Amino acid sequence: MTKRVALLWYGEVSDDNPVIGGRDRLRPLYDALVNRGVQVNSIPYTHERHETVAEQLRIYDGMMVWMNPIEAGQSRARLDDLLAELVSDGVTVSARPDIIQMMGTKAVIYKTREMEWGTESYLYDDYDDFLEIFPARLANLGTRVLKQGRGSSGDGVWKIEFASADATSLDSDVHVMNAGDDATVTTPLATLMADWKSDFSDGGYLVEQPFLSRVSEGMIRCYMNANRVIGILHQLPKSGGMNVSRSGLFVKDGLPEGMAVHNPNSSQYTTLKTKLETEWIDTMCQMLDMDVQSLPVLWDIDFIMGDKTESGEDTYLLCEINVSSVSPPSIAPFDQLAETLIQRL
C-alpha cells in the first residue's frame, strides 16, 4: 500500500509555488519522497486553520513539521496536542512533541551540564527561588546569560553583568544585552527580574549559564539527520554583539562563492563531527532517557567554542538545540532524509 506523508509548515500558500508554498527549501525533500513512491502533500498551518488541518492530517502515515515555538504571538501548544494524539494512534511524526520537550528546549543545557559539552548552569522554575538565588550567583560567578525555555533567533536570551565590580544587591544596576537585537540597557537588577516574573507562568522557566566569550568567533551549527551530521554552518555576530542569526556574517573558508554551509566532512570541523556521531549524541540520549531511534529526522545543534586544550585544540560548549522548525540546508542529502523517514513509517 502506498504510504502517505504530510509536510506541515506554518504559513500561507504562495501563488507562485502552490506545492510547497513559502517553504520552497522543502522542495528537494518533497521530490525525494515522491521518487520513492510516497504520496506527499504540503499542508500550510495557521492558528486559525487548526480544525481544518486537524481533519486533513488523520489520513497520513507520517509527517514532518516546521513550526517555531511561537508564531504570530501564539504558542504551538494546540498543534502539539494534536500531534501527540496522532502519535498515540501510530502516526510517525518528526519531531514528536515529547522529543521537542526532551531535547528541543533550553532545559537541555541544564540536563546535560555534566557532559563534555556542558557548562556550569542552573535552571529556575520558581520565581521566588530566582529572586533568592540569581543575584548571588551573578555576583559570585560574573557575567551570566539567561535563556527562556523556548525561543529562536536569539529572542528570549540576555547577557547580564553588574554595572560596577562591587555591586551585589537587587538595587544595583546591571548591563543587559538582548541577544535578539544586541540592544543594551542599564537598569536595576530588581526591575529586570520583575520583568521576568511572567516567564514562570504555565510551567515556564529560565536557564542560566556562563557568558561564553568566544561567541565573538561565532556559533557553529551542526545540521543533523537523526545521529548523523549533514552540514555545518559557522555564523558570526556583529562586533561586540551576540546575535548570529540576523547578522548575515559567516565563516566561509574554502567554500565556493555563494555558499555558507560546509560539507560535514570539512577538515576544520572533524573533531566536532566525530564527537557528535561517536559519543555525544548517544550520551545525550542516555541522559535524557531517549531512544536514539526517536531522534528527529532533521534537527540542529549549536555550539560556541570554549577554552582551548593544553595542546591548542578547540573545545565545544552547547549553546542550544533546535528541533521545532529546522529548514534543511541546500547541501542536505535529501535522499538520506527521505529514507530515514520512510524507514520509520
Steps between C-alpha positions, in 0.01 A plus 500: 500500500627849411614696805372850557719776644412860588753784505336739746631855531379825652389759246285564195518344155697704247327570167816428303576176685178322595671172593746615764380855548726723705727211595669447162808359676290188555455433130801263467369294793155493344650374173717239676194355671292500181783327313476219755133442435368697797185709463601842635291804578621839617263640763518860623395554862382812680336537839175593327505187282564258785172307481517468122859377509419259782251321277741495206781339700306191607554318168882505513749233604765754588588867499781747547415828670650850480358745754688720747407493872331839453333603174287814456522560874353161594658176614473175304337324798181409311696353213720303741190355668373392158837349401521309829156355432608392152815338642286301744298379198819366338587791268870575454568865589833682478557664730271347761379750764645292785839495326484878454448533876790265574765646272361805318467741791762690697461254789732266308787735590439427869412133459824425314725732701718206612586407141822608334304771318344624827539825692438598863128569465187536710129459429246728669142371493374705794500879510568526875801270464618716211480812717690332781772318306584690182641827646760309705598283205538807281719666762714190563529359148513816290328562169216257436254422223131432565285313249126446485392138472403537135593757240683546172744733322634642825161614628456427869876500570679765709857569611509651851783654702515737796581857395768532770742242635389532864125479431314202644142601586165516330520880512825504301503587130573234242590521131267282294551402136204351314640236267205542267621839377822564699338801667646585843328676790598581858237443769471395866521123537173499696317669212645255251407196705145630550464518122574125485230400750258407221756253361420268790128467423359187337809290570749754365857527619835668442836330447818674612845424360832685474560760235728327248744765382597310185157579359697776324652219290157376406240232562542165327175336394504131415204390290403147597313212339418289805852429635698602189646843421386617153628859487677764708424873512747732676326832572660815638349781709557864425787659693417511871170318449356156568242442228617285211162416345443851368855623442543354151863420582658157449831317509534382139857372486531270200139537385398586143356845433142528622523203740486525879453141621809279525511137399476285816840349416678837491834457673463801734198338667621138513536490878152639561335267247677195640406579859135552404463183296705262715441626853298807582165418336490155661591649837233768469235240419601298805488803727159605367367142503438518125518227238753592230239390244270777623743775399339734247555438131635856478626722782800712590729555795696820568838540667723783613869427536638470852853521637767333291663186635866494610588372152319795339187317380159665511230381738128532430228604744127454448307814413162352405321229304237585239233248411168675433566670165836412346516563126740269314817660364540503124775235519285262706489137382129506423494136390644407839241712683221337297631150575519572872137608507379211282675244722298630796158479334 
